[in-house]
Amino acid sequence: MELRQLRTFVAVAEEGGFGRAAARLGVVQSAVSRQVARLEEEWGTPLFERTTRRVRLSGAGERLLPEARAVLAAAGRAARVAADIVAGEDGVLRLGGVHGPGDRLDRILAELTAGAPGLRVALRSLPVTARLAAVRAGELDAALVRAVDTAPGLALLPLWTDPLYAALPQDHPLAAEPPLDIAQLAGLPLRLAPRGENPPFHDLVTSAVRAPAGPPFTGLRETLTAIGTDREPSWTVFYDVRGLPAPPRVAVRPLTRPTVTTSLAVPPGPPTPQLRELLRALRATEDTRRP
């Protein structure tokens, strides 16, 4: 069964004759007769009662006509959805995300919804190495990554840059300083998560400062509490996710360097329509932040 056979069947039923159906479809009458005959043969039942004076639906034809119309309507909807997917206005965008700072990701998703309301975003939270691997494997269409300079097999599109912050004991002499250069903290033990947890960020920090290893980093909140209460001074470094913390007996100071860049990791080659919509949303949200 082909869609053109169903269209022909419906046209004959609605026009009340093979000649008028042929004119409507823009084909010769013999082609209409041939398509109907093939459908009748496939379904094993006559669809029309034919006389020399008129053509009318058989009992089977009357029953099957609504079903044929439903199939054609469904095919039309599928074609429209496919066209919207090709245009980037529908479908699914599989995106690996990062947190903050602020509401930046929320604004990007809002812009996507405004520009392509039919496009659904499937947001996945994965460690950075798994995020990049998922883009390479085609499991994600793109991923936001932080502090990544190279990603073999992928293209990196820099998006924005954010400062880093140092947290140190409130009574330490450097706590009263204005924004710090990370080199000023080189003599103070550094609490830093193992490299395997976030290789790009670990490499960014260790390439910028040579500091003695401090006690283990056990999560930001726990580490800040330990910095404020331990007798031996130490420090840690982090980026803003949802607002700067204000733990007791800890000073948080911005660093003049290094900064951390967030990029979009994408497969090489022309972007998909859904990815083009994401790039449009990224440009739009950055434009609104410029004076």
Disulfide bonds with the S-S distance in Angstrom:
none
